[in-house]
Structure formats: structure tokens, C-alpha cells
């Protein structure tokens, strides 16, 4: 492909309304393959660092790279061979002679994927060093997923550790009346214990490198996980328990060793028994503005937020501020068939209207809106003043940490992810409505951030 063709494809990908992962991946891999050819000929400090990285990471890294190389070849031959269960049988076992032969015959491909891992690690470490140079108290904030891909390298290499006849998810609740099936095989708690928790320890150590905070997705998984039998719907699942006290003790130890704070995503169905355990272990809680209200829709006062928490308006699984206020998530959910019937949907709309009024009352009560702003939620549309007021509310909170989303600075309506969906919605493909350079050059965005920073500092002084 000519350079001009690459440039055209890149321009089209940038101009597209949604992220085109296939095109972007093809462009990046072409460029990286060219760069690898040059790097492979080097004999300098960079090559020495690469080789040392490969040696330090051992078998775990090697078999990840071997998987990537084999997967790339299989998908090239047949795009339906997505994940090792769809490969020819001779490649489905990591210990097979055919897999060993492939690694020998395609050593350059395996090395290429080892190099990609080193590049990612090195660039992430460089970002961490820069953040520390600026004396950022947290710097980088990493995310630990709740599970692994069913057909990925982890299950290919360690079939015993994962229960491939089940998938984790969530039972039916107000956010997902049909329940959620995440399509991720759970770790077997008996195997974790039998191995003296080594898989869990290695997971934490890998993810606590080069960062000041680690977010653990669905932190309740340390107590229990909703297991769904293969082929069944989410409402047919059941809870399977894990050795929570041991896991939290290990988490606290690794957090101390790595000087890495832990934030637990504790939303959804949260059993009472784990709340105190997380708090005493030093895990920071998530406090989402939308959920901080009682049955009468009276919202928690900013000063009543627990200090050991991170206050956020929303998350990647929830509607943006505009989406919430306009009930766009409910309208979209109806279109996608996420609700069992009209009765449930009607109840959600009514609940949202009550919540909006309670939230608007709280914004006025705690001085987050000018007095001239409207007092009746049903007559009030989303405006820059209301958007700012909602973000002021969490900025004024007693929470030690504050999380803000660029899509709310940009007043976007579309969600980036809808839990429980796959083909129904273009999850993780929605772009920001402005580039980072444009966003941070915007007077409105900068004015908003200065206002929130000022209020945040004032709130801290009052503690």
C-alpha cells in the first residue's frame, strides 16, 4: 500500500463519527512492522533494555506474544477464528507440538509482539516518570478489569484456573432489568486458594506498577461473583463466594508495597457484609452523584460524603450529565430492547423525574446554582449553568478524591458504553466531540475547570 493510501485511510478514520478500530489497527500495525524491522537490527542500550524486559517477564510474557502471533495468523486465514476455541484443534493446547513448531518457525513474529509489549510498558513508565516530575500526588490511575476474554491468552495458557463453562455478570437490577452477562470466564476460587493466591498476587503486582492509584472494577468480586451457566441468560445465574478476607489482606499488602492507593468500584448490588471490610482495608469507595439519594429522592449533602471515597457525577457505564437530565439513556434503552416491558420503562421515567427534582432542590440548597436559576426540573433544560452546578456539587464534597469526565465538560449526550450490550450499540467507539488540544484551548472549559478547582480548594480548607 502506498504512503498516500495510508494517509487517506488515516484521514478518513479521523473524520469518521465513530472509532474505526479495524482501520486504525491496520494502520498502526503497518507502521509498527516497519519500525520493528529497523529496531531488530540494533545493538544498543534500547535493544539491551528490550531483551532484559523479556527475560524479566518470563513465560507469562512469552506465551502472550506467542498467542498474539498465532491469533494474527489464524484471523488472517479466516476472520471467524477469533480466539483459541475457534482455532484448529492442534493449536488449542498451548503445550502441543504444533504450537511449539509455530513459535520456532515464526520467531520474528513472536519477537515483534514481545517488542510491542515492551513499547507499551516503556511508554507507560515514561508517562509515570513525567507525572512524578510534576509532583502529581497520584499521577496515573490504572484500571483492573473484572475478568479476561474467554478466548484470550490467559485461558489458553491456564485452562485449570478459569471456569470456561460459566460467565460472570450481574443479576437483574434497576440499571439492567434483564441482568448482565459480561462473557468473561471466572477464576476458580478453589484453584486460587490451592495455589496460595499466586494468580491474584501476580495480577496485582503487574497492575500496580507505574501508577499512584488502581481502580478495581466490580470490587465485590473479592466476596462473590454472579456466575451464569454457559448458554443461559443472566437471570439464571447464582452467586459464588471467594475468600474475601485473604484477598483483601493481600490487596492491602501489595498496595503498601507499591505505594498505590486502591479505589473499588462498588456500584450495583452491594452486600452489606463487604462495605465495612473494604473500608477497614483502606479501599476507597465510589460515590456517584446520581445514586446518592434516599427513597424520597433527597440527595446526600456534599459535606456528608465519606472522606474515604471518590466523588463522581457519572461513570463510563452511566449516562453523561446531559444524557441523564434528558433521560436519553432510557430512550436509547427502549430502542435497544433493554427493558422487559412498558411498565418497567414507565417506572424508570417517573423515578428519573423525581430524582431530577430532588437533585435540582439540592443544587439550590447547597449553593451550586445562582438563585435566578429555575426551581422546577420538568421545565428546566440542560444549560451551561446547570452543567456547572452539577459538577460543583461533587467538587464541594467531603470525598478525598474527585473524578470528572471530559464528555461532561463538552456537554455531550451520547454514552460511551451501555452495560449488557454488545452488537446492539457501538460500545467504546464514541469519540469526544473535540480534540484534546481544542478542548483545553476552549474558554468555557477552562473557566469551568478553574471554578471547580477553586471550590475544591475551598472545600478542603473547611475540613
RAPERA-V911980 format. One record per residue. N is the residue number from 1. PSI is psi in radians with two decimals (NA if undefined). OMEGA is omega in whole degrees, 0 to 359 (* if undefined). Layout:
n=N psi=PSI omega=OMEGA
n=N psi=PSI omega=OMEGA
This chain:
n=1 psi=2.36 omega=182
n=2 psi=2.77 omega=179
n=3 psi=-0.67 omega=180
n=4 psi=-0.65 omega=178
n=5 psi=-0.72 omega=177
n=6 psi=-0.77 omega=181
n=7 psi=-0.69 omega=179
n=8 psi=-0.80 omega=179
n=9 psi=-0.70 omega=180
n=10 psi=-0.75 omega=180
n=11 psi=-0.72 omega=179
n=12 psi=-0.67 omega=179
n=13 psi=-0.69 omega=178
n=14 psi=-0.64 omega=184
n=15 psi=-0.26 omega=183
n=16 psi=2.60 omega=180
n=17 psi=-0.56 omega=181
n=18 psi=2.67 omega=177
n=19 psi=2.24 omega=178
n=20 psi=1.55 omega=187
n=21 psi=-0.64 omega=181
n=22 psi=-0.82 omega=180
n=23 psi=-0.78 omega=181
n=24 psi=-0.75 omega=179
n=25 psi=-0.77 omega=180
n=26 psi=-0.75 omega=180
n=27 psi=-0.80 omega=182
n=28 psi=-0.74 omega=182
n=29 psi=-0.61 omega=177
n=30 psi=-0.81 omega=180
n=31 psi=-0.72 omega=181
n=32 psi=-0.62 omega=176
n=33 psi=-0.72 omega=178
n=34 psi=-0.73 omega=180
n=35 psi=-0.64 omega=180
n=36 psi=-0.68 omega=179
n=37 psi=-0.70 omega=178
n=38 psi=-0.75 omega=182
n=39 psi=-0.68 omega=184
n=40 psi=-0.35 omega=180
n=41 psi=-0.11 omega=186
n=42 psi=2.74 omega=175
n=43 psi=1.23 omega=186
n=44 psi=-2.90 omega=183
n=45 psi=-0.63 omega=180
n=46 psi=-0.75 omega=178
n=47 psi=-0.69 omega=177
n=48 psi=-0.74 omega=179
n=49 psi=-0.70 omega=179
n=50 psi=-0.84 omega=181
n=51 psi=-0.66 omega=179
n=52 psi=-0.68 omega=178
n=53 psi=-0.79 omega=180
n=54 psi=-0.74 omega=180
n=55 psi=-0.74 omega=182
n=56 psi=-0.65 omega=185
n=57 psi=-0.32 omega=171
n=58 psi=-2.61 omega=186
n=59 psi=-0.64 omega=182
n=60 psi=-0.80 omega=179
n=61 psi=-0.75 omega=183
n=62 psi=-0.80 omega=184
n=63 psi=-0.42 omega=171
n=64 psi=-0.78 omega=179
n=65 psi=-0.69 omega=178
n=66 psi=-0.74 omega=177
n=67 psi=-0.82 omega=182
n=68 psi=-0.75 omega=180
n=69 psi=-0.77 omega=180
n=70 psi=-0.70 omega=179
n=71 psi=-0.74 omega=179
n=72 psi=-0.73 omega=180
n=73 psi=-0.73 omega=182
n=74 psi=-0.74 omega=180
n=75 psi=-0.56 omega=177
n=76 psi=-0.66 omega=179
n=77 psi=-0.66 omega=182
n=78 psi=1.95 omega=185
n=79 psi=-0.18 omega=178
n=80 psi=-0.14 omega=180
n=81 psi=1.08 omega=185
n=82 psi=1.76 omega=183
n=83 psi=2.63 omega=188
n=84 psi=-0.52 omega=178
n=85 psi=-0.34 omega=180
n=86 psi=0.00 omega=179
n=87 psi=2.88 omega=170
n=88 psi=2.53 omega=187
n=89 psi=-0.59 omega=184
n=90 psi=-0.33 omega=180
n=91 psi=-0.03 omega=185
n=92 psi=-0.31 omega=179
n=93 psi=2.11 omega=184
n=94 psi=-0.42 omega=182
n=95 psi=0.11 omega=183
n=96 psi=2.64 omega=177
n=97 psi=-0.59 omega=181
n=98 psi=-0.64 omega=177
n=99 psi=-0.75 omega=178
n=100 psi=-0.73 omega=180
n=101 psi=-0.72 omega=178
n=102 psi=-0.78 omega=182
n=103 psi=-0.62 omega=179
n=104 psi=-0.76 omega=183
n=105 psi=-0.37 omega=182
n=106 psi=0.73 omega=183
n=107 psi=-0.64 omega=180
n=108 psi=-0.66 omega=178
n=109 psi=-0.75 omega=178
n=110 psi=-0.76 omega=178
n=111 psi=-0.64 omega=178
n=112 psi=-0.79 omega=181
n=113 psi=-0.50 omega=171
n=114 psi=-0.73 omega=180
n=115 psi=-0.70 omega=178
n=116 psi=-0.71 omega=177
n=117 psi=-0.71 omega=179
n=118 psi=-0.73 omega=177
n=119 psi=-0.84 omega=181
n=120 psi=-0.78 omega=179
n=121 psi=-0.79 omega=183
n=122 psi=-0.73 omega=180
n=123 psi=-0.68 omega=178
n=124 psi=-0.75 omega=179
n=125 psi=-0.65 omega=178
n=126 psi=-0.71 omega=177
n=127 psi=-0.70 omega=179
n=128 psi=-0.76 omega=179
n=129 psi=-0.70 omega=178
n=130 psi=-0.75 omega=180
n=131 psi=-0.64 omega=179
n=132 psi=-0.55 omega=175
n=133 psi=-0.55 omega=177
n=134 psi=0.07 omega=179
n=135 psi=0.66 omega=175
n=136 psi=2.21 omega=186
n=137 psi=-0.55 omega=178
n=138 psi=-0.77 omega=179
n=139 psi=-1.79 omega=181
n=140 psi=2.51 omega=185
n=141 psi=1.83 omega=185
n=142 psi=2.90 omega=184
n=143 psi=2.27 omega=178
n=144 psi=2.02 omega=183
n=145 psi=2.80 omega=183
n=146 psi=-0.29 omega=181
n=147 psi=-3.01 omega=182
n=148 psi=2.85 omega=179
n=149 psi=2.44 omega=181
n=150 psi=-0.69 omega=183
n=151 psi=0.45 omega=184
n=152 psi=-3.05 omega=184
n=153 psi=-0.62 omega=183
n=154 psi=-0.84 omega=181
n=155 psi=-0.50 omega=177
n=156 psi=-0.70 omega=185
n=157 psi=-0.46 omega=187
n=158 psi=1.28 omega=184
n=159 psi=-0.53 omega=184
n=160 psi=-0.58 omega=187
n=161 psi=-0.46 omega=186
n=162 psi=2.50 omega=178
n=163 psi=1.70 omega=187
n=164 psi=-0.12 omega=177
n=165 psi=0.19 omega=180
n=166 psi=2.87 omega=177
n=167 psi=2.58 omega=178
n=168 psi=2.76 omega=180
n=169 psi=-2.57 omega=181
n=170 psi=2.54 omega=178
n=171 psi=2.90 omega=178
n=172 psi=2.36 omega=175
n=173 psi=-3.01 omega=185
n=174 psi=-0.53 omega=179
n=175 psi=-0.56 omega=180
n=176 psi=1.48 omega=184
n=177 psi=-0.37 omega=179
n=178 psi=-0.02 omega=186
n=179 psi=3.07 omega=181
n=180 psi=2.40 omega=174
n=181 psi=1.96 omega=186
n=182 psi=-0.11 omega=177
n=183 psi=0.50 omega=183
n=184 psi=2.19 omega=180
n=185 psi=2.34 omega=181
n=186 psi=2.71 omega=170
n=187 psi=2.53 omega=177
n=188 psi=2.02 omega=182
n=189 psi=-0.52 omega=179
n=190 psi=-0.67 omega=179
n=191 psi=-0.69 omega=177
n=192 psi=-0.81 omega=181
n=193 psi=-0.75 omega=181
n=194 psi=-0.50 omega=179
n=195 psi=0.32 omega=178
n=196 psi=0.60 omega=175
n=197 psi=0.26 omega=182
n=198 psi=-0.74 omega=179
n=199 psi=-0.68 omega=180
n=200 psi=-0.72 omega=180
n=201 psi=-0.80 omega=179
n=202 psi=-0.66 omega=179
n=203 psi=-0.80 omega=180
n=204 psi=-0.77 omega=182
n=205 psi=-0.67 omega=179
n=206 psi=-0.61 omega=186
n=207 psi=-0.16 omega=178
n=208 psi=0.08 omega=178
n=209 psi=2.50 omega=171
n=210 psi=0.77 omega=176
n=211 psi=2.84 omega=179
n=212 psi=-0.23 omega=180
n=213 psi=2.56 omega=177
n=214 psi=2.16 omega=174
n=215 psi=2.23 omega=177
n=216 psi=1.97 omega=180
n=217 psi=2.35 omega=178
n=218 psi=1.08 omega=185
n=219 psi=-0.32 omega=176
n=220 psi=-0.23 omega=179
n=221 psi=-0.29 omega=177
n=222 psi=-0.36 omega=176
n=223 psi=-0.83 omega=183
n=224 psi=2.71 omega=177
n=225 psi=2.52 omega=177
n=226 psi=1.84 omega=181
n=227 psi=2.32 omega=179
n=228 psi=2.13 omega=178
n=229 psi=2.50 omega=182
n=230 psi=2.24 omega=178
n=231 psi=-0.12 omega=180
n=232 psi=2.89 omega=176
n=233 psi=2.88 omega=187
n=234 psi=-0.54 omega=182
n=235 psi=-0.09 omega=179
n=236 psi=0.18 omega=182
n=237 psi=-3.11 omega=178
n=238 psi=2.75 omega=180
n=239 psi=2.37 omega=173
n=240 psi=2.25 omega=186
n=241 psi=2.68 omega=180
n=242 psi=2.79 omega=181
n=243 psi=1.36 omega=191
n=244 psi=-0.74 omega=184
n=245 psi=-0.73 omega=178
n=246 psi=-0.77 omega=182
n=247 psi=-0.72 omega=180
n=248 psi=-0.59 omega=177
n=249 psi=-0.75 omega=177
n=250 psi=-0.73 omega=179
n=251 psi=-0.78 omega=180
n=252 psi=-0.71 omega=180
n=253 psi=-0.83 omega=181
n=254 psi=-0.59 omega=176
n=255 psi=-0.75 omega=179
n=256 psi=-0.78 omega=182
n=257 psi=-0.66 omega=184
n=258 psi=-0.01 omega=184
n=259 psi=0.87 omega=184
n=260 psi=2.02 omega=179
n=261 psi=2.73 omega=184
n=262 psi=2.28 omega=177
n=263 psi=2.11 omega=183
n=264 psi=2.16 omega=177
n=265 psi=1.75 omega=187
n=266 psi=0.86 omega=181
n=267 psi=2.97 omega=180
n=268 psi=-2.50 omega=180
n=269 psi=1.87 omega=184
n=270 psi=1.95 omega=178
n=271 psi=2.44 omega=183
n=272 psi=-0.64 omega=186
n=273 psi=-0.40 omega=183
n=274 psi=-0.30 omega=184
n=275 psi=-0.89 omega=180
n=276 psi=-0.62 omega=179
n=277 psi=-0.75 omega=179
n=278 psi=-0.75 omega=182
n=279 psi=-0.81 omega=182
n=280 psi=-0.36 omega=178
n=281 psi=-0.06 omega=179
n=282 psi=0.22 omega=179
n=283 psi=2.27 omega=179
n=284 psi=2.41 omega=182
n=285 psi=2.82 omega=173
n=286 psi=2.27 omega=175
n=287 psi=1.86 omega=183
n=288 psi=2.20 omega=184
n=289 psi=-0.79 omega=183
n=290 psi=-0.54 omega=187
n=291 psi=-0.12 omega=186
n=292 psi=1.13 omega=178
n=293 psi=2.84 omega=180
n=294 psi=-3.00 omega=184
n=295 psi=-0.29 omega=177
n=296 psi=0.12 omega=180
n=297 psi=0.60 omega=171
n=298 psi=2.12 omega=187
n=299 psi=2.51 omega=178
n=300 psi=2.35 omega=178
n=301 psi=2.54 omega=180
n=302 psi=-0.70 omega=183
n=303 psi=-0.19 omega=180
n=304 psi=-0.06 omega=176
n=305 psi=2.39 omega=179
n=306 psi=2.46 omega=182
n=307 psi=-0.63 omega=181
n=308 psi=1.10 omega=182
n=309 psi=2.92 omega=172
n=310 psi=2.13 omega=180
n=311 psi=2.28 omega=178
n=312 psi=2.68 omega=175
n=313 psi=-0.73 omega=183
n=314 psi=-3.08 omega=175
n=315 psi=3.10 omega=179
n=316 psi=-0.27 omega=179
n=317 psi=0.01 omega=185
n=318 psi=2.86 omega=179
n=319 psi=2.69 omega=173
n=320 psi=3.04 omega=179
n=321 psi=-0.81 omega=179
n=322 psi=-0.76 omega=180
n=323 psi=-0.70 omega=179
n=324 psi=-0.84 omega=185
n=325 psi=-0.58 omega=180
n=326 psi=0.04 omega=182
n=327 psi=0.53 omega=180
n=328 psi=-0.53 omega=179
n=329 psi=-0.63 omega=179
n=330 psi=-0.71 omega=178
n=331 psi=-0.77 omega=179
n=332 psi=-0.69 omega=179
n=333 psi=-0.65 omega=177
n=334 psi=-0.78 omega=180
n=335 psi=-0.63 omega=183
n=336 psi=-0.06 omega=179
n=337 psi=0.64 omega=183
n=338 psi=-0.17 omega=183
n=339 psi=2.44 omega=186
n=340 psi=-0.55 omega=180
n=341 psi=3.04 omega=182
n=342 psi=-0.52 omega=180
n=343 psi=-0.81 omega=178
n=344 psi=-0.79 omega=181
n=345 psi=-0.75 omega=179
n=346 psi=-0.69 omega=178
n=347 psi=-0.66 omega=179
n=348 psi=-0.71 omega=177
n=349 psi=-0.76 omega=180
n=350 psi=-0.74 omega=178
n=351 psi=-0.67 omega=180
n=352 psi=-0.73 omega=180
n=353 psi=-0.70 omega=177
n=354 psi=-0.72 omega=180
n=355 psi=-0.72 omega=179
n=356 psi=-0.73 omega=179
n=357 psi=-0.74 omega=178
n=358 psi=-0.67 omega=179
n=359 psi=-0.74 omega=179
n=360 psi=-0.72 omega=177
n=361 psi=-0.73 omega=181
n=362 psi=-0.68 omega=179
n=363 psi=-0.70 omega=177
n=364 psi=-0.77 omega=184
n=365 psi=-0.67 omega=185
n=366 psi=0.34 omega=170
n=367 psi=0.57 omega=180
n=368 psi=-0.15 omega=178
n=369 psi=2.61 omega=174
n=370 psi=2.63 omega=184
n=371 psi=-0.48 omega=182
n=372 psi=-0.23 omega=181
n=373 psi=2.69 omega=182
n=374 psi=2.74 omega=181
n=375 psi=-0.06 omega=180
n=376 psi=1.94 omega=187
n=377 psi=-0.65 omega=183
n=378 psi=-0.33 omega=180
n=379 psi=0.01 omega=187
n=380 psi=2.11 omega=177
n=381 psi=2.92 omega=178
n=382 psi=2.25 omega=180
n=383 psi=2.88 omega=175
n=384 psi=-0.60 omega=179
n=385 psi=-0.77 omega=179
n=386 psi=-0.73 omega=178
n=387 psi=-0.82 omega=179
n=388 psi=-0.72 omega=181
n=389 psi=-0.71 omega=179
n=390 psi=-0.69 omega=179
n=391 psi=-0.51 omega=174
n=392 psi=-0.67 omega=185
n=393 psi=-0.82 omega=180
n=394 psi=-0.48 omega=176
n=395 psi=-0.54 omega=180
n=396 psi=-0.08 omega=188
n=397 psi=2.85 omega=178
n=398 psi=-0.08 omega=180
n=399 psi=2.43 omega=180
n=400 psi=-0.48 omega=183
n=401 psi=2.60 omega=178
n=402 psi=2.28 omega=178
n=403 psi=2.26 omega=180
n=404 psi=2.68 omega=182
n=405 psi=2.29 omega=178
n=406 psi=-0.60 omega=181
n=407 psi=-0.45 omega=176
n=408 psi=-0.55 omega=173
n=409 psi=-0.61 omega=183
n=410 psi=0.03 omega=177
n=411 psi=0.76 omega=180
n=412 psi=2.69 omega=182
n=413 psi=-0.61 omega=187
n=414 psi=2.41 omega=177
n=415 psi=2.73 omega=177
n=416 psi=-0.39 omega=183
n=417 psi=2.45 omega=176
n=418 psi=1.87 omega=182
n=419 psi=2.52 omega=178
n=420 psi=0.05 omega=178
n=421 psi=2.79 omega=174
n=422 psi=-1.45 omega=180
n=423 psi=-0.30 omega=185
n=424 psi=-0.47 omega=184
n=425 psi=2.64 omega=182
n=426 psi=1.20 omega=182
n=427 psi=2.44 omega=177
n=428 psi=0.40 omega=179
n=429 psi=-0.21 omega=179
n=430 psi=2.27 omega=180
n=431 psi=2.79 omega=168
n=432 psi=2.66 omega=183
n=433 psi=-0.08 omega=178
n=434 psi=2.67 omega=175
n=435 psi=2.83 omega=179
n=436 psi=-0.70 omega=180
n=437 psi=-0.77 omega=179
n=438 psi=-0.73 omega=182
n=439 psi=-0.82 omega=183
n=440 psi=-0.10 omega=173
n=441 psi=-0.08 omega=183
n=442 psi=2.23 omega=182
n=443 psi=-0.70 omega=181
n=444 psi=-0.74 omega=179
n=445 psi=-0.79 omega=181
n=446 psi=-0.65 omega=178
n=447 psi=-0.73 omega=178
n=448 psi=-0.82 omega=183
n=449 psi=-0.67 omega=177
n=450 psi=-0.69 omega=179
n=451 psi=-0.79 omega=180
n=452 psi=-0.67 omega=178
n=453 psi=-0.73 omega=180
n=454 psi=-0.78 omega=180
n=455 psi=-0.61 omega=179
n=456 psi=-0.77 omega=178
n=457 psi=-0.68 omega=179
n=458 psi=-0.69 omega=179
n=459 psi=-0.65 omega=180
n=460 psi=-0.63 omega=181
n=461 psi=-0.42 omega=183
n=462 psi=-0.13 omega=181
n=463 psi=NA omega=*
